[in-house]
């Protein structure tokens, strides 16, 4: 695969040779009802996996990411940059199975209007989409269900390491049980796939226990996540949320000095935008002198009409970073009181 096979809805779609293997298996299964039905089942199956991935892709694109869809031997996946917020991640992941259930309803409705081969194809389309949607919702990493569980748990438990442990444990148990059930029913392909996924979840679980460095990385991921959330809230003008996320980030023990500086900066500017001048001043005073912070301090002192503090501020080196007009205004105010 050196380039995408095609681009759909602005999303590049790559197709691995292995994808045709799963389609061939689908053909073998449907072939009993004739060649035409076999071909129709393959088209419907491929279309349904593609629609699932395009569900992920379209939502991630709407949320400002650059997705790519890859169809593989296991169905497919949609890769993109990390989502900006847990809610975005949740929506992107949920859109895949949701797409299958919408298609299943579509096929069911179309099936009632048709007969013969078309009705048969609609019935298979409905079955494939129900099975594919439910299969992907199993709480096993890296299936969508596992990702949704992890995102949800990280929100509830707030300790990424513990949330991941619970997620992988669920993957081992559910994956093992469903795999065993499928194998006893003779569904070899699904059983082997899920058995492998359960093993992988077990491996990840062990890796979490023996690798304390990963623990640290996870802790730190939480800080970065909060900083990203603060930044995103600030950019959309939700200053209250920006302040809340900044305070949460500040409470994290893994915050680095440069991240703390970043937090004070967001707090100072967000407070200023909200007109909470005392807060803005307090945060700005903790930061190294900069033109930005000098402007926040000057605006706060003007808004508060605090002459004595303005006089003190004008005597500091930070005041040198102000434009002349601001200095003159502050000086006038200081003189007036
Ligand atoms: Zn998916």
Boltz pocket constraint, residues with backbone or C-beta under 6 A from the ligand:
constraints:
  - pocket:
      binder: B
      contacts: [[A, 52], [A, 53], [A, 56], [A, 76], [A, 93], [A, 96], [A, 97], [A, 136], [A, 144]]
      max_distance: 6.0
